[in-house]
């Protein structure tokens, strides 16, 4: 996995009514505007002066807002355009507009995943006051003014890596869900039934093919053992032994609905690979090769 502090831009929003604070953040992360960057390049070319190295190794994009409402509008715009900010540094006092706590509440309404750092040189609000006002969250931190440059950098790196890891986790979950949905689709296409059993052998998965084959909907089988289902097993104990044996294999079982007999070909495809691993999955068809 790529290092997010180097490869993934961290979009930082600074909300403070003091223009000098915005300049401080740009210096801390080595961000210069285009005009200054061009002048540095010209100076280096004509006078042999080395261009100033960035103060931070983070790949950072910094945006500025001088009032809380302006910051909220920027966050709303960023979400609407699928380019959310990684974090926001928010001043506590920004007269005549919203204070820091109101601003944070509005920011989280626009983007609940946004990480916020409160920047304050005042003692009007204790940590307990802040928690009472906006709640406890692992997405909220406090940075006291005047702050140390390295402290700001380390905090930004930690938040960026945390958010990057969360995004990777969500992406992996989406891939897993997609794979599961695709597996279900393939099973449906070939008319396989799928039954998932929990640690105690109770049904926890029962696809539409199983419901159709056995004539019992999902709601009527959840939490029950397979052999106890009223579906006309000819040998319910054999079904129990097959499942409880938890060894991969295949078996044909018969069910009888009072009029017709049907042979069910069943495969146990996921058995006890490890000690105490009890989850099993059964696949099968009726009156067909498997």
N, C-alpha and C positions, 0 to 999 in steps of 0.2 A: 504494500500500500504506500502511495506517495506521501511524503511529509506535507501535511496541510499548511504548515507555516511557511513553506517555500513555494509550493505549486498552486495553492488555492488562494485567490485574493480574499483577504478579510475586509469586508465592507464595514467601515466604522463611521458612525454618525456621532458628531459632537454637538451637544445642545447646551449652549452657554451664551449669556448676554455680553460676555467680555471678549472682544476680538483677540486680545492677547492670548487667551487660553487656546483658541483655535490654532494660533501660530505655534504655541508650545507643543501641541499634539503633532503638528506637521513636522516640527523639528525632531521630536522624539522618534517618529517612525521614518524620518528621512524623506518626507513627502515635500516636493517643491512644485510650484506651479510652472506652466510651460515657459512663461517669459523668463523666470529666474533660471530655469534649467538651461535655456538657450544662452543666456548671458554667461553662465558658468562654462558652457562649452566653448564660447567665443574667447573667453579669458584664457582658458586652457590652451587653445590653439595658438593665440597670438603671443602670450607671455610665458608659456610653458608651465603654467600653474596646474597642478593636479586638481581635477574636479572633486568636490567634497563627497566623501563616501556617505551612503545612507547610515543613519544612526541605528537602524534596526534591520535584521535580516528577514523580517516578515514581509510578505507581499501584501501591501495594504492599499486600500482605496479609502480616502477620508472625505466625508461630506460634512457640511456645516449647517447649523440652524441656530439662530440667535434668540429665538423664543420657543417655548414649549409647543405652542400651536403649530409653528412652522415645522418643528421636528415631527410632530404627529402627521402632518400632511406629507412629509417626505417618506415616512415609514409606510403610510397608506399607499402612496404612489409606488413604492418599491415592491410591495406585496402584489398590487394589481398588475405590475409588469414583470412578475416572477424574477425579481432580483433583490431579495430581502437582505437587510443589513445583518451582519454577523453579531454586532453589539452596538450599544449606544452608551456614551458617557453623558450623564445628565447632571447639570448644575441644580442645586437646591433652591436658589433664589434667583429669579429672573423677572424683576418688576419691569413693566406693569402687568405682565401676563401671568400665565399659569406658573405655580411653583413646581418644584421637582416632583413631588408625590402625585399631583394631579397629572403632570406630564406623563409619568410612568404608567399610571392607570390607563391613560388614553393610548399610549404606545402598545400596551399589551392587548387592548381591545382590537387594535389594528393588526398586531402580529404577536400571538400568544407565545411563540417560540423565541422571541427576541431576548437576548441577554442584556441586562442593564447594569451599569456601574454608576452609583450615585457619587458625585464629586461635590464635596462640601468643606468649607472652612469654618462653618458655624456649628453651634451646639444646640440649635433650636429643637432638633429632633434626635432623640436617642434611638438606638436600634429597636428597642421595645415599642417606641412611638411609631416607627416606620412599619413594623410588623402589624401593629394594630390597625394602621391606616390602609395598607395595601396587601397584607398577608405575607406569609412565609413562603419563600421560593428559592430554589437552588439557582435560579436565573437572576438573582439580585445580589450585588456586592457593593461595598462602600469603599471609596478612595478619598482619603483626607487631603485637603489642600494645605500647604503646597506639597505636591506629590513628587516622589523620586522617579526619575526617568526609567530606571531599570524595573521598578515596581510596576509601572504602567505597561511596559513591554511584556513582562512575565505574565501579568494578568491577561493581557490581550492574547498571548500565545496559548495560555491555558483554555480560555474561552473558545478560541478558534478551533483548537484540537478537540475540545468536548463537542462542539457543534458538528464538526466534521465526522467524528465517530458516530454521533446520533444519526446523521444523514446516511452513513454507510450501513448502520443497523436497519434503518427504515428501508433502504434499497434492497438489502438482503432479505428482509421480510416480504417485500413485494415480489422478489424473485421466487421465494419459496411458495407464496400464495399462488403465483402464476403457474408454477410447476405442478402444484396440487390440483389446480383447476384444469390444467391440461391433461393430467393423469385421469381425472374424473371424466373429462370429455372423451378421451380415448377408450376408457372402459365402457362408457355409454355407447360409443360407436360400434364396439364389437359385442355388445350385449352381455358383458360380464357383470356379475354382482360383486359388491365389495362390502365386507363386514369388518369393522374395527372393534376390538375388545380391549378393555382397560386391564389394570393389574389383577383385578379379581375375576376377570373373565366376563364382565358385564358389557353389553353392547354400548358403544359410544359413537359408532359410525354405521350408517345403513343407507346405501345409496338408492336411487329410484329403481334400479334393476332388482335389488334385493326386495324392496317393497312390492314390486310387481310379481316377482317369482313366488314369494311366500304369502302374498296377499295380506301383508300387515304393514301399516305405515310406520314411519320413524317414531312418532310420538308414542306408539304402543309397545315399542321394543327397547327404548333407551333405559339403561340401568338394569336390564334383565339378562340372565344367562341364556345362552343360545339354546341349550337343551330344554329350558323351561318354557320356551315360546310355544304357544298353541298353534302350531302349524303342521301337525300330523307326522312328527318324526316316527319312523318305524323302530328306530333304536336310539332313543334319547341318551342312554348311558354311553353308547359308542361315540356319539357326538361329543359328550362331555370329556370322555377319555382322549379323544383326538385333540381337542382344544387344550386340555390340561397337560397333555404330553409335551406340548410346546417344542416339538421337533418338526423341522420342515419335512413336508411330505404331501401326499395326495390320497384322497379317499372318496368313494362313492357312497352316499347316503340316500335313503328313500324316504319320501314323504307321501302321505295318503290323505286326501281331503274328504274321504268318505265315499267318493265315486271313482276317482282316478288316482293312479300311482305315478309318481314322478321321481326319476333318479337325479340326484344333485351331485355333480362332480365338484369337489372342493379341494383347494390347495391352501395349505398353511405356508405363507411366503415370508413371514417375519417372526421367527421364534426367539428363544432365549439365547441370544448371542453372548450375553454376559450374565454373571451370577445375579440373581434377583430381577433379571429383566423379564417381565411377564406380559408385556403388550404383544398381541398377535394380530395379524391381518389375514383374513381369508378371502380368496378369490374363487370364483367358480361360475359354472354354467349349468343349465338344466338340459339333459338329453343331448349333449354335444361334447365334442372333444375339447380337451383343455391341456 
